[in-house]
Amino acid sequence: MEPSLYDNDNVFAKILRGELPCTKVYEDDNVLAFHDIKPEAPVHVLVIPKGKFVSFDDFVESGYDVSEFFKTVGKIARQFNLHTGGYRLVTNHGKSAGQIVHHFHVHILGYPQREHDCTNNSGE
C-alpha cells in the first residue's frame, strides 16, 4: 500500500504523535516499542517503525533499514531477558491474517525462563 493510503488516524500514528498514551519500553529515532494493552503472553511488546508503513511489504519496499529494525527487535527481547526463556515474533499482513492496526508492527511475545524451571534439556 502506498504511503498516500496510510491512515494518519490509526492508533499507532496517534501514539507516535503523542496523542494517545503508551507504556514505552524503548525508543530511538526510528523505532518505538511499548507494552500491548491486551497482552497475550507474560511479555507482550509491540515494536513499530516511525514511518508510514501499512504492511511488511510497504516496509521492505520503502528502503528503510529492515535489518537494523530487526536488530532493534532483538535488543528489546534481550532487554526483557527473553533470550533465556523464549519468545515469538509475529506480524500480521492484511485483514484476513488478523491485522487490526494498519501500521506495520511486530509483536514480541515472550516467555521468560523462571528461576525454578526444572526442564531437563538433556533429552532424558
C-alpha positions as CSV (number, residue, x, y, z in Angstrom):
1,M,0.0,0.0,0.0
2,E,1.4,3.4,-0.9
3,P,2.0,6.0,1.9
4,S,-0.8,8.0,0.4
5,L,-3.2,5.2,1.5
6,Y,-1.8,5.2,5.1
7,D,-4.4,6.2,7.7
8,N,-2.9,9.0,9.8
9,D,-5.6,8.4,12.4
10,N,-4.7,4.8,13.2
11,V,-3.9,4.2,16.8
12,F,-0.2,3.8,16.3
13,A,0.1,7.0,14.4
14,K,-1.7,8.7,17.3
15,I,0.7,7.1,19.7
16,L,3.7,8.3,17.7
17,R,2.4,11.8,17.7
18,G,1.8,11.7,21.5
19,E,-2.0,11.9,21.1
20,L,-2.5,8.6,22.9
21,P,-0.5,7.2,25.8
22,C,1.5,4.1,25.9
23,T,3.8,2.3,28.3
24,K,7.1,2.8,26.4
25,V,9.9,0.3,26.8
26,Y,12.2,1.5,24.0
27,E,12.5,4.5,21.7
28,D,15.1,5.8,19.3
29,D,15.0,7.9,16.1
30,N,13.4,5.1,14.0
31,V,11.6,2.8,16.4
32,L,9.1,2.9,19.3
33,A,8.3,-0.1,21.4
34,F,5.6,-0.3,24.1
35,H,3.6,-2.9,26.1
36,D,0.4,-4.2,24.4
37,I,-2.7,-3.2,26.3
38,K,-4.2,-6.7,25.9
39,P,-1.2,-9.0,26.4
40,E,-1.3,-12.5,25.1
41,A,1.9,-13.6,26.8
42,P,3.8,-12.8,30.0
43,V,5.7,-10.2,28.0
44,H,3.9,-8.7,25.0
45,V,5.6,-5.8,23.4
46,L,4.7,-4.0,20.1
47,V,7.6,-2.7,18.1
48,I,6.7,-0.1,15.4
49,P,8.8,1.8,12.9
50,K,8.4,5.6,12.9
51,G,7.3,5.7,9.3
52,K,4.0,5.4,7.4
53,F,4.1,1.7,6.6
54,V,0.8,-0.2,6.4
55,S,2.3,-3.6,6.0
56,F,5.5,-5.6,5.9
57,D,5.6,-5.2,2.1
58,D,5.4,-1.4,2.4
59,F,8.2,-1.5,5.0
60,V,10.5,-3.6,2.9
61,E,9.8,-1.7,-0.3
62,S,10.4,1.7,1.3
63,G,14.2,1.5,1.5
64,Y,14.0,1.6,5.3
65,D,16.8,-0.3,7.0
66,V,15.0,-3.6,7.7
67,S,18.0,-5.4,9.2
68,E,18.5,-2.5,11.6
69,F,14.8,-2.6,12.6
70,F,15.1,-6.4,13.4
71,K,18.3,-5.9,15.3
72,T,16.4,-3.5,17.5
73,V,13.6,-6.0,17.9
74,G,16.3,-8.5,19.2
75,K,17.7,-5.8,21.5
76,I,14.3,-5.2,23.0
77,A,13.8,-9.0,23.5
78,R,17.1,-9.2,25.4
79,Q,16.1,-6.2,27.5
80,F,13.4,-8.5,28.9
81,N,15.8,-11.4,29.2
82,L,13.7,-13.4,26.7
83,H,16.7,-15.0,25.1
84,T,17.0,-17.2,28.2
85,G,13.4,-18.4,28.1
86,G,11.9,-18.0,24.7
87,Y,9.9,-15.7,22.5
88,R,7.9,-15.4,19.3
89,L,7.9,-12.7,16.7
90,V,4.6,-12.1,15.0
91,T,3.5,-9.8,12.3
92,N,0.1,-9.9,10.5
93,H,-0.3,-8.8,6.9
94,G,-3.8,-7.9,6.0
95,K,-7.2,-8.2,7.5
96,S,-7.6,-11.9,6.7
97,A,-4.4,-12.6,8.6
98,G,-5.6,-10.7,11.7
99,Q,-4.0,-7.3,11.1
100,I,-6.1,-4.9,13.2
101,V,-4.0,-1.8,13.2
102,H,-2.8,-0.9,9.7
103,H,0.6,0.3,10.7
104,F,3.3,-2.3,10.3
105,H,4.3,-3.7,13.6
106,V,6.0,-6.7,15.2
107,H,4.7,-8.4,18.3
108,I,7.3,-9.8,20.7
109,L,5.5,-12.5,22.7
110,G,7.9,-13.5,25.5
111,Y,8.1,-16.3,28.0
112,P,10.9,-15.5,30.4
113,Q,12.7,-18.5,32.0
114,R,11.6,-18.9,35.5
115,E,14.1,-19.3,38.3
116,H,12.5,-22.6,39.3
117,D,12.3,-24.0,35.8
118,C,13.3,-27.7,36.1
119,T,13.0,-28.6,32.5
120,N,15.5,-31.3,31.6
121,N,17.0,-30.3,28.3
122,S,19.3,-33.3,28.2
123,G,16.7,-35.4,26.3
124,E,16.0,-37.7,29.3
